[in-house]
Amino acid sequence: MTITSPPAAGRAAPPRRGNRTGLAGWGFIGPFLAVFALVFLAPIGYSIYLSLFQDRLIGGTTFVGLDHYRQAFEDAQFWSGFGRVALFLAVQVPVMLGIALLVALALDSGRLYGKNFFRITVFLPYAVPAVVATLMWGFLYGSRFGLVGDINRTFGVSLPDPLSPGLILASIGNIVTWEFVGYNMLIFYSALRVIPASLYEAAEIDGAGQWRVITAIKLPAIRGALVIATIFSIIGTFQLFNEPSILKSLAPNAITTYYTPNVYTYSLSFAGQQQNYAATVAIVMGVITMIVAYVFQLRGMRKEA
């Protein structure tokens, strides 16, 4: 039996390494937490605060509770903009992701001549700022001053006006697709490049054709990338703002102040001086976006499992 003698008097106990490690860890993540709280949590908290109050000329700021949320759920203009972005999501996102997937599969096939050139060419529109891209396409769409107008005058035809109320949403979808096909293509192509070569060798031994390789190996292997790209596209669709707000000056009769929820929020806040209600609309739209993205993520993970 070994008897441990007590430490000599006056000798300090060795410092605990766990405490030092913990302090060092907080030192590393502290700046991030501070910035995160300042630029993310604080604006959300302030928006919730604004949504619960109302600034009045007589009486000052008063607490209204959930009155603004009740007003938002009964607001026909808000739901009109939401229905428009929902239609945009149902049509534009599958088209954009489908084109990006086809381009990624073509680049990964190894049968495309000048692969590096096409990869850079497809990705290049994503490097163009959204404002510049929208202005460029807006002037191309112009029936009086743009490419459409020049074609009409040169060939004596009457092409449909892309900036008309019936076609403006499709025109915006074309701009967004042109901008983000390359971005999504890069996500899919990167996922395809990490598929083990042994899977292709096994498929070749089994005599599988190219279509069978795509459906049985490539698409299941990049399911995670497909889910991520779709979630990003859902969030981006519900945040649609730049394109309609810039095209509004070119097509004032086609784009209203409530064309999308974000445009509606901007109009309420800066033109209507209704910051409290604008914060409510933003919060409602944020919650809807979070729910839709989360539901799609659960379905995607379930299929992957």
Buried (B, 14 or more C-beta within 10 A) or exposed (E): EEEEEEEEEEEEEEEEEEEEEEEEEEEEEEEEEEEEEEEEEEEEEEBEEBBBBBEEEEEEEEEBEEBBBEBBEEBEBBBBBBEBBBEBBEEBBEEBBEBBBEBBBBBBBEEBEEBEEBBEEBBEBBEEEBEEBBBBBBBBBBBEEBBBBEBBEEEEEEEEBBBBEEBBBEBBBBBBBBBBBBBBBBBBBEBBEEBEEEBBEEBEEEEBEEEEBBEBBBBEBBBEBBBBBBBBBBBBBBBBBBBBBBBBEBBEEBBBBBBBBBBBBBBBBEEEEBBBBBBBBBBBBBEBBEEBBEEBBEEBEEEEE
